[in-house]
Each structure stands twice: as structure tokens, then as C-alpha cells.
């Protein structure tokens, strides 16, 4: 029996359908641009129209791509982000409460270390790293990418990568991507197993109940909405106010009206509330208050088109050189011609035309070298657009034995300047919400150990310690090193220059930027205690030295002769 449609269902259905159609209008210009990007870079990750029961979905879809160079440059950048920002083989984040993190020895540090271990295990076992690799590739090409994080009984978290063309994004008052709508296809069998038989409409139930099983592979379009639950409509739509976000799935349409939606509002396939946003959206670069981002793929699209055109022209030129079109005297018509290598075709009056006795049939010359040189230039520029030079700071320069540390630091700092804002946005828009979401899911499931009393009411922070983050911090550390080195050189001439330097803070900051274990540097209390003990020892040593000097002086006076007594007797008034 199908689920009963309530008044709240009708109100919510009217609202989400209207908003989806409005989001479709706002997305149109990006939608068209994405199609062109997909044609030349990534056709497998884009849907032009969400249409069910397509029989040609396995047909070739990369007819515009004649060389894979641009795709490889983009893939190299996406792979660099995977290994540099969220590597599956190295730690890339650290939990922290105040100044205490997991590298110390307090009970709170041990709890943080155990939480990190469990989170890394969840990320590895749930397929997160495969999903984030797809996410980064979408981000590099299209400038916008999305990943869904749901609870899962077996793997704690389940990850889904919606592709461009399926979903819509909108921003809140602080310009954050908080609204997510989607259209996608599901088979009848998958729909019933995911949402439950009773939550599906009567037509879907009838197709599922067909004993032949043929209709279970039929597809339908399912619509999906996730948005903040703080607009005051929660009671009217049948959601609890305690949830920060609300979600619903509903049947959108079939093969007869795939884009217009169903005429009658059915019961919703699923309605849920969430404390965290399960839809995480990232943007590469932003312009004003656009909900969708800009990308290196958009910047490199003209180069990619030029590369495809010149690759085609080069192939045509080589083909015409190898197998060129021919011209022949009319007298050769219906006469045998030997065009095999070394073959000779005899033509009457050939020498009379002023030609040598033997000559090549082909005299065609095409500028293949010039085209090849220009293709190499376009590839080099496309490689820079996708920041491949930044990811290969060491290998792209000529190796020299006289490369100084200052020159190397300048190279790294210069190369990371362009990626800096993007890395910060990935941290804030993508990785931080993902970690917070997984932490909350694991905590509600009872997977994390009980928190110590120090955590109650405290603010937990996330420090990113990935390879690219360390590279950025190493650049700052090099600046500190140069200042301290300059001060040390000047101190040989004027020691007062060290009065300008807070040596303790500089040393602590330098070690932190290099991501060293904080236990390498003593705490301020320990440092103060050591210095106090050293000062006391120095004071005692000075006092002992003074006492020794006085004792030696008294001994010398006592031994110095002065008339009938010593000098010491004279000083104390004894003779």
C-alpha cells in the first residue's frame, strides 16, 4: 500500500518543486559552459539532460578529444590535491583543544590521538579517498564539486559523488553553499530497496510486483533536496526544529515527462533531518556572490580547443605527406601506375617537360615542424594553467650545484602563491565540514571513546598538516630563518640587535611551521623553571667565587709581613 499524502507533504512538494525550477533557471549559463568543458576534458562526469531509460549511454562520448594531454594535466593537478591535501597514506589533519593536541602526553592528548586513529580508519574503510579523488577532478575541471556523506551501518559513512548537470547549488546569507537540489535516475528495484516498498507510489509498486522481473530495470527520475531548516517552515513541512538541515526525496517524473516532473504530488520517498549538512560543496574560485565556482578548466578551455585543432591539422598534414592527393597527366588515364615504394611509372614526354629522367611522384611539403612547435607551446601553457609547474617545483628547474637555500625558498614561495587561496577554500569549505560530519556520526554511533572532563564546553579545532600545507608553512619558516640569520650576522658587529628579536617565540613558531612534534619544544613553565635553576646555579657559583676570592685575599693578608705582625693584624688592630 502506498504512503498516504498529508497536507504537510503537499505544502513541502509545492515548495521544493518551485525552488528546483527556480534553481534550474539560475544554473542555465553554468550548465551550458559545463557541457563545453565536459566535451573537451571530462565527458564522463557530466549529464546534459536527466533522462531515464537511455539505451545509448555506453556509446563513445569523447569525440572532441583528439589528444589526452590536457586531460592528463588536469588529472595531475587533481592527483596532486589528493596526495597533497588528503593523502590516504599520510596524516593530513590533527584535532586540537586549545593548545593541546594529540602529540602530547596528557589524558586529553591520548583521547585526541584515539579519535584521530578512528577517524582515519573510517575514512580508509568507507571509500572516502576514492570519492574525494573524483571530487577533486570535478573541482579542477568545472570549478564546482559536491560530495554526499550519509551514515552507514557497516562502514559508518557512505559517500556519493553527484555529477555536474544533476545537481543545483545555492548560497545562504553568508555566501556559503548550503542548499543542494538534485535530479537523478534510479531503477525501480533500486528505488524500492533504498526507500522501502511502502514509501513508493502505486505505479512503482506495480512495476516492482511484476513477476517477470522485466520492469524492475525500468528507470525513473528521483528528485532530492537538502537545505537549512532555519527558515521557520519546519512545522509546516513536518520537520523537527532540532535539526539544522532537512532532506527529502520524491518521484520527479518518468519517461513521458522527465523534465517537467509528476503532475500529482506523490508521497515523499524519504524525509529526514540532520544536525550537519550531508551535502558538502566546494568551489575552486569565486566571483562576487555566484553559487558556482570558476576553474582552471575554464581558463584552459581555449588552449584545449587550440590543441585539438592543431592536433587535427598535424594529423591531416602527415596523412597528406604519407598518402597525398595526386595529379597526373591525362594520358595516364586507364594506364597502369606503380605507386609502391621504388616503383616506376613511365610517362611519355616526361623529359620534354624539362624534368629529369627520374623524379619523385610527391612534391608536397607541409609545415609539420611548425605545427609541432606550436603544439608544444600550447601544451606548456596548458600545463601551467593546471598548476603542474607548482606540483613539480623540484623537477622543473635545471639542477645546479650552486643553488642556494634562499633561491630554493623563493622558488617554493613563488610557486605556492597562486594555489594559496584555493587551498584555504578547500580547507574551509570541504575538508573541515567533512571531518566535523564524520566525527559527529562516529560520536553518535558510540564509536569514539568517552571524552574526558576537560573537553566539556571546550572548542575543538582542526589543524591541517597535509603535504601542501606543510609546504606553505615551510615558506614562512624560511622567512623566519632568514631574519634570524641576518640578526646573527649583525650581532657580530652590534650585539644590541638581538634586543629586537623574541628568540623564544621565533624558535617555537619556526618549529611549529615545520610541523615538528610540539614535545620537542619545552613549555613556557618548563623553560622558566630551567632558567630559574640556571640563574640560581650561576648566582651560587658567583657567590662561591666571591667567597673564594675573599678567602684567598684574607690568606694573602695574613701571610704578608708588616713589622712585628702581618698586614691582616694591622687591619684588625692587633700587633
Secondary structure by P-SEA (a helix, b strand, c coil): ccccccaaaaaaaaaaaaaaaaaaaaaaaaaaaaaaaaaccccccccccccccccccccccccccccaaaaaaaaaaaaaaaacccccccccbbbbccccccccccaaaaaaaaaaaaaaaaaaaaaaaaaaaaaaaaaacccbbbbbbbbbccccbbbbbbccccbbbbbcccccccbbbbcccccaaaaaaacccccccaaaaaaaaccccccccbbbbbbbbbbbccccccccccccccccbbbbbcccccccccccccccccccccccccccccbbbbbccccccccccccccccaaaaaaaaaaaaaaaaaaaaaaaccbbbbccccccbbbbccccbbbbbcccccccccccccccccccaaaaaaaaaaaaaaaaaaaaccccccccccccccccccaaaaaaaaaaaaccaaaaaaaaaaccaaaaaaaaaaaaaaaccccccccccccbbbbbbbbcaaaaaaaaaaaaaaaaaaaaaaaaaacccccccccaaaaaaaaaaaaacccccccccaaaaaaaaaaaaaaaaaaaaaaaaaaaaaaaaaaaacccccccaaaaaaccc
